[in-house]
Amino acid sequence: MKIQYILILLTLLGSMAATVPVFLCLIFTGLMGFALFTEIPLIFVVQAIFRSMDNFALIVVLFFILCGNIMTAGSIVTKLIRVANVTVGWLPGGLAMAGVVACAMFGAISGSTVATVVAIGGFMIPALIDNHYEEGFTLGVMTTAPNLGIIIPPSITMILYSMVSSCSLEGLFLTGFIPGLTITAAMCLYCYWWAKHNPGFQTAPFPTFKELVSAYKEGFWSLMLPVVIFAGIFSGAFTANEAAVVACVYALIVEMFIHKTTKWLNLKKVMVNSAVTSASLLIIVAGATVFGKYLTIENIPTLLSEAIVGSITQPWVFLMIMQIWLLIVGMFMDCISATLILTPIFLPMLEKYGINPVHFGLLMTINLAIGYTTPPLGVSLYITGAMRNKDLIYVSKAAFPFVMIQIACLMLYTYWPTAVLWLPRAMGWNVD
């Protein structure tokens, strides 16, 4: 390995260890590589950043961010939680199950883990504590369940992977449903098992028919949002890219004119918050572009591909190593940066091992979603910890059983690609 590659790697890791923001680590390391080890003028970097921003797929991401903020500011979230609670809240551990189900439903709208943590966790964590659930268990389930936000489509990570790999976005979306439902069911079963062995919390009474009808009636328009999105996409009424705009308009109409919980004056705050979040995302994209361009100029993806292919002959071994590597990456890097940087590196290897790129995109999405709940830089750990004034170690220990459940599901679908690819194939989308 050349000394310059070692210096670049040490600079990147050292910056992250010093808790420098990830986007600055990427920009600084990339600029250092261009300035010291290439003869390419730095104006090339500016041009590359501009071209990376001039991408229609990013507009889709920004609209999904806006949609999530509209719902968080309104009453869609509370109505989804009420629907989930009357559905499973009467079971042992039912309120925790309701939190998991609510995260799955909200994830089918927002496409963001962070938005799901803030929106659902902000309501469910106090509710679980008030009903005498153990604090550790409460933080564990509500830290990890929001990972469903980017596993169940629409998913921001899937959109970025599709943008880089040119895979069918609709086909990639369809692969996320079965793993998302599997993780939801597995976490609910664990909540049920935990409740049986840890009595002392309050369980909601079995809902009457009137309560069920009332909850589903109030939540009808909220529940229809994912239906509108996916029915429109897979019927051909609009594309997956246009679905983000449709979702925003639908959520805005519901909140302003049906639920009447959002006023015109509140829209300014929603727009500003969305703009700030979008700007943060675009800065990360810029950093990933700078570092990724340096890797490409130095031909590092090809060198890594040749080294790995030369030493690994079995596809199952390659998949295992990639999953372990992505789990490690997820501990230090956000899913947006990791997707934009690592996808061009992994893609050339997939064909040589006969691995479906759509299947790998799903695995990468699940893996990096788990990274939100693994220390030292798991964002969800810090958010839920701040809600209860708990440190990183406490929340990490609380989340551990649920992280293991999600890793088990990841391993299942790593070696059973047919289970996730049959749905897009059955619906006529090209994922081969």
N, C-alpha and C positions, 0 to 999 in steps of 0.2 A: 504494500500500500504506500502510495506517495505521501511524503511528509505534509504536503499541503492539505490532503484529505484529513489527516489526523488533526491538524490545526483547526480546520473548519469544524470537525466533529466536537473537539474539545471546547471551542468557542461557543457553539450552540448549547452543549450540555452545561457548560459553566454559567452561561447567561440564565438558563432555566433554573439551575441550582441557586442562583443569586436572586431568584423570584422576580426577575425582569419579565414584564408582560410578554406573552408568547409572540405577539405580532412584532414587537421590537426585537426579540431574539432572532426571528426569521429575517427581518429587514437588515439588521446590522450584520448578521453572518453572511447573508447573500451579497450585500454591498462590499464587505471585506474581501470576499472571494473574487468578485469582479475587479476590485481595485488592485489587489495584490497579485493575483494569479492568472489574470487574463489581460489581453490588450484591447478588449472591447470597451468603447467609451461608455460612461455611465448614463449618457442620454438614452442608450438602448434600454436601460432599466426603466426609465420614465415611460418610454413608449410601450414597454411590455405591460406595465401596470395599467396604463390607459386602455390597452387592448383587452386586458382581463376584466376591466370594469364594463367595457362596452359589450355586454353579453346579456341576451334576452333572458336566460335562465336565472340570472341574479334578480331580475325584476320580479320573477315568480316568488323567490325567497322573501323579498321585501314585502310583497303583498300578504304572504302567509304570516309574517311577523305582525303586520297591521291587523289582520283578522284575529290573531290571538289576543292582541291588546284590546280590540273592541269587545271581545267576549269576556275578558278578564275585568274590564271596567263596567260591564253590564251585569245581567242576571242569568245569562246562559249557564255559567258555571254552577251557580247554586241550584238551578233546576236540574242539571245533569246529576249532581250529587244526590238530590232528593229522589230522583228516579232510581239511581243505583242503590240507595238505602232501602227503599221499599221493596226492591227486588231481592236483595240478599241480606239486608241488615238484621233480620230476625234470626238468622242462623248463628251458631256459636262462632264468635269472631267475625260476625256479620258486618259490623261497622268498618273493620279493617278491610274486609272483602269489598265493601262499597267503595272505599278509597281506591282500591286497585281497579275496580270496574270503571269508576269515574275517570281515572287516569287514562284507561284504554279508550273511553268515549271521547275525552277531550283531545287525546292524541290523534284520533281520527279526524280532527278538525284543524288543530293548530300546527302540527308537524314539528314541534319544538319541545325538547325536554325541559329546558329552563322555564319556558312559559307554563308548562304543566306543573312543575314543582311549585312555582309561585302561586298559580291559580288554585290548584287542588290542595296543595300542602297547606296553604294559608288558611283554608277552611277546615280541613280534616284533622290536622295535628291538634288544634285546641279541642275539637269535638272528641277525638279519641282519648285525650288526657282527661277531659271532663267525665267521660264514661268509665274511668278507672282502668284503662289499658296502661300497661307498663310503658314508661317513657322510652326505654330503649327499643322495645318492640315497635312502638309508634313511629319513632324516627327512622327505624330500619325499613319499615314497609313504605313510608311516605317519601323516603329518599330514593328508593330503587324503583317503585312502581312508575314514576314519571319517565323512566327510560322507554316506556311504551310509546311516548310522544314521537320518537323518531323511528320506531320499529314498525308501528302500524301506520300505513300511509294516510295522508300525504306526509312525506318526510323530507325535511330540508337536506339531510345527508344524502338521501337517494337522488334528489334533484341535482346536487353537485356532482355525485358520482356519474349520473347519466350525462351531465354536461361535459365531463372530462373523457368518458369512455365511449360516448355516442351510442350507448345501449338504449333500448326502448324504455322510456320512462314509465309508460303505462304498464308494460310487462314487469318492470322492476317493482312498481307499486303493488301489483298483484301478488308478488312473492312474499310480501310482508304480512299478509293477513293471517296465515296459518301459524307462523312463529309467534306473532303477537297474541293470538288467541291461546296458544299453548302456554306461553309465559304467564298470561293472565290466569289461566286455569291452575297452573302449578303454584303460583303465589297464593291464590285463594285456598287451595288445598292445604298449603302450609299454615295459613292463617287459621283454618279450621282445626288442624292438628294442634297448633299452639294453644288455641282456646280450650281444647279438651284437656290439656295438661296444665293450664294456668288459669283456674277459675278465679272469680272475684270481680270481674268487670261487669258492666251492665249490658244486657242484650235487649234490643228493641222488641216489642211484642209483634206477633204475626199481624201484618196489615190487613185491614178489612178490605172488602171489594171496593167500597167507596173511596178508601185512601189510595188504593192502587189506581183507580180510574182518575182521581184527582191529580196524583203525581204525574201520570203519563199524559194527562190532558195539559197540565201546565208545562211539561217538558216536551210537548209535541214538536214545537217549532225548533227547539234546540236539537232534538233527535233527528229532525229532518235535514239538518245541515250536512252531515256526512253522506246522507242518502242522496241529496241533490248533487253533491260534488262527484260521487262515484257513479251515479246513474248518468250524469252528464258526460263524464269522461268516457265510460265504456259503451255508451250508446252512440257516441260520436257527435253529440250536440255541441261539445266544445273540447278543446285539447286539455291535457294535464296542465299545460302552462297557463291557459286561460282560466282554469278552475280556481286559481288563487284569487283572481279578480271577482269571479262569481261569488266565491265564499265571502269576500269582504263586503260586497254589496248586499248579499243575503243577510249576513250578521248585522250589518248596520240598519237595514230595514226592520229586522226582528226586534233589535234593541230599542230603536227610536219610535217605531210606530205600532208594534204589537205588545212587547213587554213594557215599553215606555219608561225604561230605566236609564236611558242615556239622553241627555239634552244637548242641544247645539253648542252650548257653552263648554260642555265637557269634551267635545271633539278636539278642541285645541290641545288639551293635555294628552289625549290619546295619540294624536298625530305627532306631537313633540316626542313623546316616549318612544313611538315607533321609529321616528327619524334617528334618535340617539342609538337605539338598538341596531338599526340598519347601518348606521355609520360605523359602529363597532365591528359589525360583520364585514363590511367592505374593507376596513383597515386590516383585518385578518386575511382577507383574500389578497390584498396588496402584498402583505408580508410573505404569504405562501407563494405568490407569483415570483417575487424576487428570488427567494431561496430555490424554488423549483426551476427557474430559468438557469440559475448557476449550476444546479445538478445536471440539467440537460446539456449545457455548453460543455461541461467536463465529461460528458458521456457516462456518468455514474450509473444511471439506470441499466444501461447495456452491460457494463462491467459487473454489476451486482447480479444481473440475470444470468450471465455466463458462469459466474462463480457458483451460484446456487444450482443451476441446471447441471453443472459439471460434477457436483458433489451429491446431489439428491436424484435418485432414479425413480422413486415411487411417488405417485400423486398423493397418497394418503399421508406420507411423511411430510411432503411439501405443505399440505393443508394444515397439518398439526403445527409445524414450525411457524407458518404465517399467522395462525390464530394466537399462538403464544407471543409472537412479536407484536401483533396488534394490541393485545392486552397490555403489554409493557408500554407501547406507545401511548395508549389511552390514559395511562397514569400521568403522563407529562404534557400531552398535547390535546387541544380541543378537537372535536370531530371535524370541524370545517377545515382547519389547517391540515390535519392528517389526511383527509380525503383528497384535498387538492394536491398535496405533495406525493403521497404514496401511490395513488391510483396509477399515474403514468409509469411508476417503477414496477408495479405488479403486473400490469396488463400484458407486457411482452412474455412473461413467464407462463401465463395461463394457457395459452395455445399449445405450448410445448408439453404441458402435462394433461392436456385435454379437459381442462376445467372450464365450465360455462361461466363467462364473465358476468352474466346476470345473477347467477347463483353466488358468485364471489362478492358481488356488490351487496347482496343481502347480508352475507356473513360479515362483511366489513362494517355495515351499518349496525348490526347487533353488537358486534365487538366494541366499536367505538362508543355506542350508547352505554355499554357497561363502564366505559372509561369515565363517565360522568359521576360514578359512585365509587371510584377507586382512588386512594390517596397516592401522591400528595396533592394533586391538582384537580381532583374531582369537584366540579362546580356545585353539584347537588349537595355534596357533603357540607360545604360551607353555607349554602342557603338554609338548609334545614337546621344546621347547627346554630346559626344566628337566630332562628325563630325561637329556640329554647335555651339559648346562651350555653351551648355545649361545645367542647373542643373537638378537633378533627379526629383524635383517637377514639373518643367516645362514640361519635357517629359512625366511624368506620367499623368498629366492632359491632354496632347495632345492625349495620347494613350487611354484614358478612354472610349470614345464612341466605338472604335473598339474592345476593350477588352470586353465590354458589348455584342457586336454582337457575339463574339466567345463563350462567356458564354451561351448566348441564344441557339446557335447551340449545345453546349455541353448538355444542359438540354433537348433539343429536342431528341437527340439520346440516352440520358440516359434512357428515358422511351419509346423509340421506337426501341428496339433491332432488330426487323425484318428488318427494313430499311437498316441496315448495314450488317446483317448476310446472307441475301438472295443471295448476289453476290458470296461469297465463296461457299455456298451450291450449287448454280446453276452451278458452275464450277467444282463441284465434290470434294471439299476439306472438310475434316472432321473438323467441328468447334463445334461439340456437345459433 
